[in-house]
Amino acid sequence: MTNPIFWANLAARFRAIPDADPRNPLEAHWCSAGWGDWGDWLLRGGPTESERDLFKNVARMGAVALGHP
């Protein structure tokens, strides 16, 4: 999806995720398993499960917009 408004809104959603403890920020890291699209996202930090769930939901919106199921 090339709609710049969509991506700006998605970025705003990511920025709006609460950061209750700046000493333990929510971070996402991609760990590639080699060539291609194989690998896993690792989430760490974030003081609450609801923060991590909110992050996952916003990330899914971006993945779907890029054509992933």
PyMOL commands that set and color helices and strands:
alter all, ss='L'
color gray80, all
select helices_A, chain A and resi 4-16+49-65
alter helices_A, ss='H'
color red, helices_A
select strands_A, chain A and resi 27-32+39-44
alter strands_A, ss='S'
color yellow, strands_A
deselect
rebuild
show_as cartoon
